Amino acid sequence: MAVKPLQSLARALEVLDVIAEHEPVGVAELARITGVDKSALQRILVTLHAGGWLRPTTEPSTRWKLTTRPLVLAAQARRRDDLLTRARPVLADLREATGETVILAVPDAGRIVAVDVAESRQLVRTVPRIGLVFPAATSAAGLAMCAATPPDEWDLSGIDPHDEVFRRELTGTRDRGWSLSLGAVDAGVASVGAAVLDATGRPIAALIVSAPSGRLDEAGCTRVGKLVARAATGLGDRAGPLR
């Protein structure tokens, strides 16, 4: 017999995702976003609170926030991740070479998620958070990974393979060897990226350099793009498929 997923657990995980995105958030707003009735939500919230995942705010109208437990769990997973261990000095070197913020992003359940950041030392800089989800069709990370993958193997959400702008950006990414995104994630931010390939040639991650768009003109994007592509190739040469 096929094993069916636990619907109650699936709802609880969905609630955690929504709280992470909208915290602090009350029961009424959670019900509106998730479509789960308030009595069921109350049971989920109390259970997650008892398990140490959530804490209520001290406001008169109780709202909910994540505790540090997800961060602890993520840190433990990151310490065991070989790709992250190898990538960390690459991110640091790329930050020093460009002077800008460098991000490592990986595909996860149809999304592209930032898993490590080497923040620029400049006073004015981009400050992406770990856990940031990049739009697959318009971000430098998404374009880099899609350009390195046959269209029939795209498994990222939010992609319209017939969109002319998307197809044009993919062509430009393949021609240059690196992707470019202007304002897709944040207005006024320019990002340059390249895919990290495993031993089979499939993208397992993307390296992205992110900066205020005023500091990345056409010549700057070209210089940084070549550096990102070289760093991604070097990291990919040592990378195996994620386990």
VODRENLUM-969185 format. One line per 2 residues: number of its first residue (from 1); their letters; for each residue x, y negated, z negated of N, C-alpha, C. Coordinates in steps of 0.02 Angstrom, whole numbers, plus 32768, in hexadecimal, padded with zeros to 4 digits. Each point is the difference from the previous one (the first is absolute). Example, Ala and Ser with C-alpha at 12.3 -4.5 7.8 and 13.67 -1.06 7.14 Angstrom:
1	as	8294/811C/7E7A/7FD3/7FC5/8000/802D/7FC4/8000; 7FEE/7FCB/8024/802A/7FC5/7FFD/7FD9/7FC9/7FDB
***
This chain:
1	ma	802A/803C/8000/7FD6/7FC4/8000/802B/7FC1/8000; 7FEA/7FCF/8026/8024/7FC0/7FFF/7FF4/7FDD/7FBD
3	vk	8034/7FE2/7FE5/7FFA/7FDD/7FC1/7FE6/7FBA/800C; 7FCA/7FEE/7FE0/7FE3/7FBE/8008/801F/7FCF/7FD0
5	pl	800A/7FC2/8015/801C/7FCD/7FD3/7FCE/7FEE/7FCA; 801A/7FEB/7FC7/7FD5/7FE9/7FC9/7FE8/7FBA/800F
7	qs	7FC0/7FF8/800A/7FE4/7FBF/8011/800A/7FCD/7FC8; 7FFA/8018/7FC2/8008/7FD2/7FC8/8047/7FE5/7FFD
9	la	8031/802C/800E/8046/7FE9/8001/800C/7FD1/803A; 7FE3/800F/803A/8008/7FD5/803A/7FE4/7FBA/7FF2
11	ra	7FC7/7FFD/7FDD/7FE3/7FBF/7FF0/802D/7FDB/7FCE; 801C/8024/7FCF/802C/7FE0/7FD0/803E/7FE3/8021
13	le	801C/8025/8030/803B/7FE7/8024/7FEE/7FC3/802B; 7FC4/8001/801E/7FEA/7FC6/8026/7FF9/7FC3/7FD3
15	vl	7FE6/800B/7FC5/7FF8/7FC9/7FD0/8044/7FE4/7FED; 8031/802B/7FF5/8044/7FE9/7FF0/801B/7FD5/8039
17	dv	7FF7/8015/803E/8018/7FDA/803A/7FE0/7FBA/8001; 7FBF/7FFE/7FF5/7FDC/7FC0/8003/8017/7FD2/7FC8
19	ia	8008/801C/7FC4/8017/7FD6/7FC8/8046/7FE5/800E; 802B/802A/801C/8044/7FEA/8010/7FFF/7FC5/8030
21	eh	7FD1/8000/802F/7FFC/7FCB/8032/7FDF/7FC1/7FE6; 7FCF/8008/7FD2/7FD7/7FC7/7FEC/8007/7FEC/7FB7
23	ep	802B/8020/7FDA/8002/7FF4/7FB8/800E/7FB7/7FEE; 7FE3/7FE9/7FC6/7FCF/8024/7FD6/7FBB/7FFF/8020
25	vg	7FDB/8035/7FF9/7FC0/8006/8022/7FCC/801F/7FD1; 7FC3/7FE7/8004/7FCA/8018/7FD6/7FD8/8038/8020
27	va	7FD3/801D/7FD9/7FD9/8039/8017/7FD3/7FED/803B; 7FE1/7FC6/7FFD/7FD3/7FEC/8036/8025/7FFA/8042
29	el	803B/7FE2/7FFF/8026/7FF9/803E/8019/8044/8018; 8015/802B/7FD2/8015/8043/8012/7FC8/8026/8022
31	ar	7FC4/7FFA/7FE4/7FC6/8023/801D/7FF2/7FE7/8046; 8007/7FBE/800A/7FF3/7FE3/8042/8033/8019/8033
33	it	803F/8004/7FEC/8035/8013/802F/7FFF/804B/800F; 7FF7/8029/7FCC/8005/8048/8008/7FBE/8022/8012
35	gv	7FC8/7FE0/7FEF/7FBF/801F/800C/7FEE/8034/7FCB; 8028/8006/7FCB/7FF2/802E/7FC9/7FD3/7FDD/7FCE
37	dk	7FCC/8023/7FE7/7FD3/7FDF/7FD1/8023/7FF1/7FBE; 7FE4/7FCF/7FDC/8022/7FE5/7FC5/8009/8034/7FC8
39	sa	7FCF/802B/7FF7/8007/8031/7FCA/8039/8031/800E; 8006/8016/803F/8037/802C/8012/8043/7FDB/7FFA
41	lq	8000/7FC0/8014/803D/7FD8/7FFA/8016/7FF9/7FB7; 7FD1/7FF6/7FD4/8011/7FFA/7FB9/8022/803F/7FE7
43	ri	7FE7/803A/8014/801F/803F/7FEB/8047/8006/801C; 8008/7FED/803F/8042/8003/801F/8030/7FD1/7FDC
45	lv	7FEA/7FC3/7FF2/802C/7FCF/7FE0/8014/8016/7FBA; 7FD0/801A/7FDA/800F/8018/7FBD/8032/803A/8002
47	tl	7FF7/802D/8031/802E/8039/8006/8046/7FE9/8012; 8005/7FD2/8030/8042/7FE7/8014/8021/7FD8/7FC8
49	ha	7FD7/7FDC/7FDA/801A/7FDC/7FC7/801B/8030/7FCC; 7FDB/8035/7FF2/8016/8032/7FCE/8040/8023/8017
51	gg	8009/8007/8042/803C/8020/801A/803B/7FD2/8007; 7FF7/7FC0/7FF0/8037/7FD0/8001/800C/7FDF/8042
53	wl	7FD0/8005/802F/8009/7FE3/8042/7FE5/7FB9/8005; 7FCE/7FF0/7FD7/7FE0/7FBE/8003/7FFE/7FE1/7FBB
55	rp	7FFA/7FBD/7FFF/7FF4/7FDD/7FC1/7FCF/7FC8/800D; 7FD4/7FF2/7FD1/7FD0/7FCA/8008/8020/7FBD/7FEF
57	tt	7FE8/7FCC/8020/8017/7FBC/7FEE/7FDC/7FEA/7FC0; 8017/7FC9/7FE4/7FE3/7FE6/7FC2/7FCB/7FCA/800E
59	ep	7FEC/7FF9/803F/7FCE/7FCE/8011/7FBC/8015/7FE4; 7FD2/7FD0/7FF5/7FBD/8011/7FE8/7FDD/8032/802D
61	st	8007/7FF8/8042/7FE6/8031/802F/8039/802E/8014; 7FFE/803E/7FE8/8039/802D/8008/8010/800D/804A
63	rw	803F/7FF8/800F/8019/8014/8042/803B/802F/7FF5; 8014/8022/8037/8030/8036/7FF8/803F/7FF3/8029
65	kl	8039/8017/7FE2/8041/7FFA/8021/8025/8043/7FF9; 8030/800A/802C/802B/803B/7FF9/8030/7FF6/7FC6
67	tt	8012/8037/7FDF/8037/7FFF/7FD0/8041/8009/8025; 8036/8009/7FDC/8041/800C/8020/800A/8049/8012
69	rp	7FD0/802B/7FF1/8009/8047/800E/800B/800F/804A; 7FDA/7FE1/802E/800F/800C/8047/8047/7FEC/8014
71	lv	801A/7FCA/7FE1/8045/7FEC/800F/8032/8033/7FE8; 7FF4/801B/7FC4/802D/8034/7FE5/8000/803D/802D
73	la	7FC5/8015/8014/7FFA/803A/802C/8022/7FF4/8043; 7FF6/7FC4/801C/8021/7FF0/803F/804B/7FFE/7FFA
75	aq	8019/7FE6/7FC8/8048/7FFD/7FF6/801E/8046/7FFB; 7FDD/802D/7FDF/8018/8045/7FFB/8003/8021/8045
77	ar	7FCD/7FF3/8029/7FFF/801C/8043/8038/7FE2/802B; 800B/7FBF/7FF8/8033/7FDF/8028/8045/801A/7FF0
79	rr	800D/8010/7FC1/8042/8019/7FED/800F/8043/8022; 7FCB/8025/8010/800A/8042/801F/8001/7FFD/804C
81	dd	7FF1/7FC7/801C/7FFA/7FFA/8048/8044/7FF3/801F; 8018/8030/8028/8043/7FFB/801D/8005/7FC6/8031
83	ll	7FCB/7FF4/8026/8002/7FC9/802F/8009/7FBD/7FDD; 7FDC/7FF6/7FC9/8006/7FC2/7FDB/8047/7FF8/7FE4
85	tr	801C/8036/7FE8/8044/7FFC/7FE5/8032/7FEC/8035; 7FFA/801D/803C/802D/7FEF/8036/7FF4/7FBA/801B
87	ar	7FC0/7FEB/7FFE/7FEF/7FC0/801F/8015/7FC4/7FD6; 8003/8009/7FBE/800B/7FC6/7FD5/803F/7FD9/8012
89	pv	803B/801F/8009/803A/7FD8/8013/7FF9/7FE2/8046; 7FDA/8021/802C/7FF5/7FE5/8043/7FD7/7FC0/7FFB
91	la	7FCD/8000/7FD6/7FD7/7FC4/7FF6/802B/7FC7/7FE4; 802B/8010/7FD0/802A/7FCD/7FE1/8031/7FE3/8033
93	dl	801E/802B/8028/8030/7FE8/8033/7FDD/7FD4/8034; 7FC4/8015/8014/7FDB/7FDA/8032/7FEA/7FBC/7FE4
95	re	7FEF/7FFF/7FC0/7FEF/7FC0/7FE0/803C/7FD1/8001; 803B/8019/7FF1/803B/7FD6/7FFF/8012/7FE8/8047
97	at	7FF5/802B/8032/8011/7FEF/8044/7FD1/7FCC/801E; 7FC0/8002/7FEB/7FCE/7FD3/801D/7FEF/7FC5/7FD2
99	ge	800B/8009/7FBE/7FEC/7FCE/7FD0/7FB6/8001/7FF0; 7FDB/8032/801B/7FB7/8002/7FF9/7FEA/803F/7FDB
101	tv	7FBF/8002/7FF0/7FE3/8039/7FDD/7FFB/803B/802F; 8011/803C/7FE6/7FFF/803D/8028/7FD1/8032/7FDE
103	il	7FD8/8022/8028/7FCD/802D/7FE6/8007/8045/8021; 7FF5/8034/7FD8/7FFA/8044/801A/7FB6/8013/7FFA
105	av	7FE3/8014/8038/7FB9/8014/8001/7FFA/8046/801D; 7FD0/8027/7FE7/7FF6/8044/8018/7FB6/800B/8010
107	pd	7FF2/802E/802F/7FBA/8011/800D/7FE5/802D/7FC8; 7FC3/7FF4/7FEB/7FE2/8027/7FCA/7FB5/8001/8008
109	ag	7FE5/803A/8010/7FB7/800A/8005/7FE0/7FCD/802F; 801F/7FF6/803A/7FE3/7FD3/8031/8011/7FB7/7FF6
111	ri	8026/7FF0/7FCC/8013/7FBB/7FF3/804C/7FFA/8002; 8018/7FC2/8003/8048/7FF2/7FFC/800B/7FD8/7FC1
113	va	8029/801B/7FD3/8005/7FE5/7FBC/8049/7FEE/7FF1; 800A/7FC5/7FE3/8043/7FEB/7FE9/8013/8029/7FC3
115	vd	803A/8021/8002/8016/8029/7FC8/803F/7FE6/7FDE; 8023/7FD1/8020/803A/7FE1/7FE0/800C/7FBC/8020
117	va	801B/7FD2/7FD8/800C/7FBC/8017/8042/7FE7/7FE5; 802A/7FE4/802B/803C/7FDB/7FEC/7FF2/7FB7/800D
119	es	7FF0/7FDB/7FCB/7FE8/7FBC/8007/8038/7FCF/8011; 7FF3/7FD2/802D/8030/7FCC/8012/8014/7FD8/7FC2
121	rq	803E/7FE6/8002/8018/7FD7/7FC9/7FF1/7FB5/800B; 7FE2/7FEF/8039/7FF2/7FBA/800F/7FC6/7FE7/7FD7
123	lv	8000/7FBF/7FF2/7FCC/7FE3/7FD6/7FBB/8008/8020; 7FFB/7FF0/8040/7FC2/800B/8026/8007/8041/8026
125	rt	7FD5/8030/7FF0/8007/8043/801C/7FBC/8023/7FFF; 7FFC/8037/8024/7FC4/802A/7FFC/8009/8030/7FC5
127	vp	7FC9/800F/7FDF/8003/802B/7FC5/7FCB/8037/8006; 8008/802F/802D/7FD0/8036/8005/8005/802F/7FC5
129	ri	7FC8/801C/7FEC/7FFF/802D/7FC7/8004/8049/8017; 801E/802A/7FD7/7FFD/8048/800D/7FB7/8016/7FFC
131	gl	7FEA/8026/8031/7FBA/8014/8004/7FD9/7FD7/8033; 801E/7FCC/801C/7FDF/7FD8/8033/7FF1/802C/803C
133	vf	7FC3/7FFB/801A/7FEB/8026/803B/8005/7FD3/803D; 8024/8017/8033/800A/7FD9/803D/7FCC/8014/8034
135	pa	7FE4/7FD0/8024/7FD2/8011/8037/8026/8024/8038; 7FE7/803A/8012/8026/802A/802E/8006/7FE2/8046
137	at	7FCD/7FDB/8016/8000/7FE9/8046/8025/7FBE/800A; 800E/7FDB/7FCB/801C/7FBD/8009/8040/7FF3/7FD8
139	sa	800F/8029/7FCF/803B/7FF4/7FD7/803F/8019/8023; 803A/7FE6/7FEB/803F/8018/801D/800B/8049/7FF1
141	ag	7FEB/8016/7FC4/8008/8047/7FED/7FD5/802C/802C; 7FBF/7FED/8009/7FD3/8028/8028/8015/8003/8049
143	la	8013/7FC8/801C/8015/7FFE/8046/803F/802A/800B; 802F/7FFC/7FD1/803E/8027/8007/7FF2/804B/8000
145	mc	7FD4/8016/7FD2/7FF2/8048/7FFB/7FD5/8018/803A; 7FCF/7FD8/8015/7FD6/8014/8038/8028/8003/8041
147	aa	802F/7FD1/8008/8028/7FFF/803D/802D/803E/8005; 800E/801F/7FC7/802C/803B/7FFF/7FD9/8041/7FFF
149	tp	7FBD/7FFB/8007/7FD5/803B/7FFC/7FD4/8005/803E; 7FF9/803B/801E/7FD2/8008/8039/7FB9/7FEC/7FEB
151	pd	7FDA/7FDF/802C/7FBD/7FE9/7FED/7FD2/8036/7FE6; 8006/803D/801A/7FD3/8035/7FE8/8013/8019/7FBA
153	ew	8036/7FE6/7FE4/8014/8014/7FBC/7FF8/7FC8/7FCD; 7FE4/7FC8/8015/7FF3/7FCA/7FD0/7FCD/8017/7FCD
155	dl	8010/7FFB/7FC1/7FD0/8013/7FCB/7FF8/7FC9/7FCC; 8007/7FC2/8017/7FF9/7FC6/7FD5/7FBD/7FDF/800C
157	sg	7FE1/7FEA/7FCB/7FBE/7FE0/8006/8008/7FB8/801A; 7FCB/7FE7/8020/8000/7FBB/8018/801F/7FF5/8043
159	id	800C/8036/8026/8020/7FFA/8041/7FCC/800A/8037; 7FFE/7FD2/8030/7FD8/8008/803C/8031/8009/803A
161	ph	8009/803E/8018/8033/800B/8034/7FF3/7FDC/8041; 7FC3/7FE6/8009/7FEF/7FDD/803E/8007/7FB4/7FFA
163	de	8011/7FE8/7FC4/8006/7FB9/7FF6/803D/7FE6/8028; 7FF4/7FCF/802B/8035/7FE8/802D/8039/7FDE/7FD9
165	vf	7FF0/7FDA/7FCD/8034/7FDF/7FD9/802C/8033/7FDD; 7FE1/8033/7FE3/8024/8035/7FDE/802E/8024/8031
167	rr	7FE7/8011/803B/8029/8024/8032/803A/7FD4/8018; 7FF3/7FBF/8007/8035/7FD3/8016/8037/7FFB/7FCA
169	el	7FEB/7FFD/7FC1/8031/7FFD/7FC9/802A/8041/7FFD; 7FE0/8039/800C/8025/803F/8001/8034/8001/8038
171	tg	7FED/7FE7/803A/8030/7FFD/8037/803B/7FD4/7FEF; 7FF2/7FC6/7FE3/8036/7FD3/7FEB/802D/8020/7FCC
173	tr	7FE2/8025/7FD2/8027/8022/7FCB/802F/8034/801F; 7FE6/8027/802E/802A/8034/8020/8038/7FE0/8029
175	dr	7FEF/7FCA/8023/8033/7FDF/802A/8038/7FE2/7FD7; 7FEE/7FE0/7FC7/8032/7FE0/7FD6/8026/8031/7FD4
177	gw	7FDC/8034/7FE9/801C/802D/7FCE/7FEE/7FEC/7FBA; 7FD8/7FCE/7FF6/7FE8/7FEA/7FBF/7FBE/7FDB/8009
179	sl	7FD9/7FFE/7FCB/7FBD/7FE1/8004/8001/7FBA/7FE2; 7FCE/7FD9/8012/7FFA/7FBC/7FE8/7FB7/7FF2/7FEF
181	sl	7FF5/7FE3/7FC5/7FBC/7FEE/7FEB/8002/7FBA/7FE2; 7FD4/7FD5/8018/7FFD/7FBB/7FE8/7FBD/7FF5/7FDE
183	ga	8001/7FFC/7FBE/7FC4/7FEF/7FDA/7FCC/8036/7FF9; 800F/803F/8012/7FCE/8035/7FFC/7FF1/8014/7FB9
185	vd	8032/7FFF/7FD5/7FF5/8014/7FBA/7FF3/7FC2/7FD5; 8028/7FCB/8009/7FF7/7FC1/7FDD/800C/7FC7/8031
187	ag	7FD6/7FCD/7FFE/800A/7FC6/802C/8043/7FDF/7FF0; 8023/7FEC/8033/8040/7FDF/7FF6/803A/802F/7FF3
189	va	7FF5/8041/800A/8035/8031/7FF4/800F/8025/8041; 8040/8006/800F/8017/8026/803A/8021/8040/7FE7
191	sv	7FF3/8037/8023/801C/8040/7FED/801D/8023/803D; 8039/8020/7FF6/8022/8026/8034/800B/8046/7FE5
193	ga	7FF1/8033/8028/8004/8044/7FE6/801B/8032/8032; 8013/803A/7FE5/8017/8038/802A/7FEE/8041/7FDC
195	av	7FF1/8033/8027/7FEC/8040/7FE4/803D/8029/7FEB; 7FF9/8024/7FC9/8031/8030/7FE9/7FE8/8045/8017
197	ld	8029/8023/8026/7FEC/803F/801E/8020/803B/7FDC; 7FDA/8037/7FFB/801C/803D/7FE2/8027/8027/8035
199	at	8016/803C/7FEE/8029/8027/802C/7FDB/8015/803F; 7FBD/8000/7FFE/7FD8/8014/803B/7FED/7FC4/802A
201	gr	8014/7FC4/7FEC/7FF0/7FC4/8026/7FBE/7FE0/7FED; 7FE0/8018/7FCB/7FC1/7FE3/7FEA/800D/7FC9/7FCC
203	pi	7FD9/7FCA/8001/800A/7FCB/7FCE/7FE7/8015/7FBB; 802B/7FF9/7FCF/7FED/8010/7FBB/7FFE/7FC2/7FD5
205	aa	8016/7FC7/801B/8000/7FC2/7FD9/800E/7FC7/8030; 7FFE/7FC4/7FE5/8014/7FC4/8026/8027/7FD2/7FD2
207	li	8033/7FE1/801C/8024/7FCB/7FDE/7FE6/7FBD/801B; 7FF1/7FD2/7FD3/7FE5/7FC0/8014/8027/7FC8/7FDE
209	vs	8012/7FCD/8026/801B/7FC2/7FE4/7FC9/7FCC/8005; 7FF1/7FE0/7FC8/7FC9/7FD1/7FFC/801B/7FBD/7FE8
211	ap	7FE8/7FC9/8020/8019/7FBE/7FEE/7FCC/7FCB/8012; 8004/7FC5/7FE0/7FD6/7FC9/8018/800E/7FF3/804A
213	sg	7FCB/7FF7/8027/8009/7FFD/8049/802E/7FC6/8016; 8005/7FCC/7FD8/802D/7FC9/8011/8049/8014/8003
215	rl	8012/8036/7FDF/8046/8016/8000/800E/8035/8035; 7FCC/8019/8020/800B/8033/8033/7FE6/7FE7/8043
217	de	802A/7FD9/8022/7FEF/7FEA/8044/8010/8039/8030; 7FFC/7FF3/8041/800A/8035/8031/8046/801E/7FFB
219	ag	8033/7FD4/7FFA/8044/801A/7FFA/800A/8026/7FBF; 7FE1/7FE7/7FCA/8006/8022/7FC0/7FDF/8044/8000
221	ct	7FC6/8005/8020/7FDD/8040/8005/802A/8033/8027; 801F/7FE9/8035/802A/802D/8027/803B/8019/7FD7
223	rv	8021/7FD3/7FDC/803A/8014/7FD7/7FEA/8031/7FCA; 7FCB/7FEF/7FDD/7FE8/802B/7FCA/7FE5/8042/801B
225	gk	7FDE/7FFD/8039/7FE5/803C/801E/8035/8034/800F; 8038/7FE9/801A/8038/802E/800F/801C/801E/7FC0
227	lv	8004/7FD7/7FCB/8019/801A/7FC0/7FD0/8033/7FE2; 7FBF/7FF2/8004/7FCF/802F/7FE5/8001/8041/8027
229	ar	8002/7FFC/8042/8002/803C/802A/803D/802B/7FF1; 8039/7FE0/7FF6/803E/8025/7FF1/7FFB/8021/7FBB
231	aa	7FE4/7FDC/7FD0/7FF9/801C/7FBD/7FCF/803B/8000; 7FC9/7FF9/8024/7FCE/8036/8003/801D/803E/8022
233	tg	8028/7FF5/8035/801F/8039/8022/8031/8023/7FD1; 8027/7FDA/7FDB/802F/801E/7FD1/7FDD/8028/7FC9
235	lg	7FCA/7FE4/7FE6/7FDB/8023/7FCC/7FDE/803E/801D; 7FE7/7FFB/803D/7FDF/8039/801F/802F/8039/800F
237	dr	803D/7FF0/8012/8031/8035/800E/800A/802D/7FC5; 7FF7/7FE5/7FC3/800B/8028/7FC3/7FBF/801B/7FE3
239	ag	7FC8/7FEE/8020/7FC0/8011/7FE2/7FE5/8042/801B; 7FE1/8026/7FD4/7FDB/803B/8015/7FB6/7FF3/7FF5
241	pl	7FD5/802E/8018/7FB9/7FF6/7FF6/7FEE/7FF9/7FB6; 7FD2/7FD5/7FF0/7FEA/7FF8/7FBA/7FE0/803F/7FE7
243	r	800E/8011/7FC2/7FE4/803C/7FE2/7FD3/7FEC/7FC7
***
